[in-house]
């Protein structure tokens, strides 16, 4: 728990003051920290990834309508509240990428989905820690371009872990310009 708390505190410091923060200057003036679910140990998983025999490239649409290329690496299965779900891991220019949308999207989590960077742990396994799930930069203001999770990574179950929705309306001055 201390490691996750430390990570979140560091992220809040970055958002509040770093020049590369996704927040606007006005947002930084009023920023009081991001919203998170409590740590959920059941959503910190070591999974076996079934690699796709043909790792084809797909085009992910972005929030601005442009496209970005990613390679479908493999899929993994796990259970949430007794229901089996399947997600696909992609590879791209910066390593492995796991964009997803859960059933809380638009209510408790960012409507366009959240992201993870899965870590390979050897022997076809990956560490998937949904407690580290984060909102893409476009969740904070419209000046960012973010890939949208493909249909195969849209879940009908809630993943109550990681970052919650950023509420622009909490402070009227926080709406993007």
Order of alpha helices (4+ residues) and beta strands (2+ residues): alpha-alpha-beta-beta-beta-beta-beta-beta-beta-beta-beta-beta
